[in-house]
Amino acid sequence: MSQQEYILRFADTALIASQRLCEWVGHAPELEEELALANLGLDMLGQARKLLVHAGSFSEPVQSEDDLAMHRSIGEFRNLSLVEQPNGDFAFTIVRQVLLSAWQELLYSELLHSSDEVLADFAKTHLPEVSYHWRYASTWFLRMGDGTEESHRRAQEALDTLWRFTGELFTVDAVDAAAQSSGVGPDLTQLQPLWLSRVATLCNESTLFLPTGKPSRWFGKQGDHGEALGFLLADLQSLPRAHDGASW
């Protein structure tokens, strides 16, 4: 298996999630939430940068974080389809963050025991961040679900729309299986009941219902993406592609 590709799945997921969150700057419903979403986005960017550096170390010659973030095409990205979905309204972003943060907190807890020492150290450093992301997003999820009729409707619609992208979080392919067998990563299938229980409990508290929608046919972690990611990358990569040698 390509250990680089396995790490890129987490790096790209954090990078694209960061870009989506930071798109709220200047558009959030309140200044406090604008700052909060921007801070979540910066946390994700920090995670992405560390993981991209680590992934680049497996290349010959070594690739930098800028090489990987700014000079790959859409089909070379390995982020989850969930995070590339456009922001929609505030409820949509919050629901997406709940689904992602619940998964990341479980995943990073398992990566603490990775045979890849860099990945294990990364998880130790950033687990507190994703735990906070879960608390922030779940608090808003509860307020919207158990709030007004309008907020409840918007939260439920977002959950119904995004649910079909969650199957990818726990679908094991050859890359995941190889990482598990070598001790680099966990068995994703064992995380699913824990994640589902957590999300179901939050839905119950929020008077929302778990959807029963069919899984999406897109698997971003295998390079299959919708057009929304293309527009995001055009924005993200415009400066370094226009000015050769530009870097973070």
N, C-alpha and C positions, 0 to 999 in steps of 0.2 A: 504494500500500500504506500501511497505517497503521504508521508507525515506532513509535508508542506501543505498538501491539499486539505488534510484534516484540520490543521491549525487555521488555514485560510477561511474555513467555514465559520469559525468563531470570530476571526478578525474582521471579515467582511460584514458579518451580521452586526457587529458593534459599530463599524464605520457607517453603514447605511442607516442604522437606527439613529446614530448621532446626527447625520445630515437631516433626517426627517424631523427630529426634535428641534434642531436649531432653526428650521424653517418657520417656527412659531415666533421667533424674535420679531417684534413689531406687530404681531397679529393675535396674540393671546388675549383672552377676555379680560384679564386683570394683570397689572404690572407684576404682582407677586407671583402669579402663575407663569408669566413670561420668563421671569428670572429662574423659577424652579425648573421649567422645561429646558432652559438653556444650560443650567447646571447639570441636569441629567445628560444632556447632549455632550457636554464637555467631559463628563465621566466616561461616556461611551467612546469618545474620541481618544482619550488617554488609553483606554483598554485596547482600542484598535491599533494604535501606534505601537504599543509593546508587542502585540501579537504579530503585526506585520513585520516588525524587525526580526522576530523569531522565525517566522515563516521564510523570510528572505535569506536567512542563514543556511537554508537547505539547498539553495541554488548554487550553481557554478557557472559564472562567477556570482558572488553574493549580490542579491538584489536589496535595494534600500526600501524603506517604507514608502517613499515617493514613487519609486518604480512600480510598486505593487498597487498603490492606491490611485495613482494618477495616470498610469500608462498601460492599463489592461483594458480590453474591450468588454462589452457587456457579457458575452458568453464565457469569459474567464473568471467572472465573479462567482463566489460560492456562498453568498448570504442566503439566509432563509427567506422564502417568499413573503412571509408575514411582515417583515420589517420594511420591505420596499413599497408596500401599499401606501398610496397618497394619504396625507393627514386627515382629509375630511374635516369634520367639526371637532370641537374639543373632546366630546364624548368618544369619538372614534379613536383619537390619539390615546386617550386614557385606557380604553379597553385593549388596544393593541399593546400598550405598555404593561398592563396587568398580565396578559398572556405571555409576553416575552420575559418579564422579570421573574415570574413564578418558575419558568423553565430555567433561566440563567442561574437563579439562586440554587436550585437543585443540582444543576450541572457543575457549577463552580465548587460546590461542596464535595462532589465526587472527584473533581480534578485535583483537589488537595492531595490525593493519593496517587497521582499520575507518576508513571516511571520516567516521564520527561520532567526533569527537575525545573526547567525554566517554566513550563506550563504549571507545575505545582506551585511554584513561587508566585506566579501571576495570579492564580486562584486565591492564594492566601492574602494577597494585597488587595484584590478587587472584590472579594466576596462581600465585605461590608458595604460597598457601593451598591451592588445589585440588591442587597437586602433592604437598603434605604429606598431604592427605586420601587421595590414591591410595596413597601409601607406607604409611600407617597401615592402611587397609582391606586392601590386598593382602597385608600381612604376616600379618594375622589369617586371611585367606582361605587362605593357604598353610598356616598352622598347623592349621587345621581340616580342610582337604582331605587333608593328609598326616599327620593326627594319629590319633586313635582311630577305631574303627569307627563309633561314635556321632557324633562330630563330622563325619566324612566323610559320613555319611548325611544329617545335617541340612544341611550345606552344599550337597550335590547336590540335595536336595529344594527348597531355597530358589532355587537357580539354575534348576531346571526350572520353578518357579512364576513367577519374575520375567522369564524370558527373553521371554515373549510381549509384554511391555511395551517391549522395546528397539527394535522396528521404528520406533516413533514418533520416535526420536532422529534418524533419518536420512531420514524421509519429507518430501519437499519439497512444500509447498503454495504458494498464491499469495503469502502473506505472506513466506515464506522466499525465494521466487524474486525478489520485488521487492527485498528487502533485499540479495540477492546482486547483482542488476543495478545497484543504486545504489552498491555498494561498502561498504554498511553491515555486511553479514555474509558469511560464507563459503558455499561450496557444500557443503552437508551430506553429499551423496552421496560426496564425496571423502574425508570423514572416516571413513566406515564401514569401509573395508578396514584403515585404521590402527588403529581401535578394535578391530575383530574380531581382528586379529593380536595385539594386546596382551592381550586377554582370553583368547584361545586359548593363548597362551604361558603365562599364569598358570595356566590350568586344567591344562595339561600338567604344570607343575611341582607342582601341587597334587593330582595324580592324579584330577582331576575331568573330566567329559565335557561338551562343549558340547551344549546341548539342541537339539532340532529342532522345538520346539513352534510352533504357528501364531501369527501376530501377533494382538494384541488388537484388538477392534473399537473400543475407546475411544481417542479422541485428545484428551487433556487440553489440548493447546496450541490446540485449536479450541473449547474450552469444553465438551467431552463428558467427564463425570466419573462415577465410581461413588459410591455412597452414603457410602463411607468419608471422602471429602473433606467432605461435609456435616457429619458429626459433628466432624471436626477444626476446621472453621470455626466451628461453634457454640461450641466451647471457646475458640478463639483470639479470637473477636470479641465474646464475652459482655460483657466489662467496658465497652468503648467504646459498645456498643449500649445498655447499661443506664444508662450515665452520659454523657449528651451533653456533648461538649467534652473528654472524657478523651483524652490523647495520650501517646505515648512520652516 
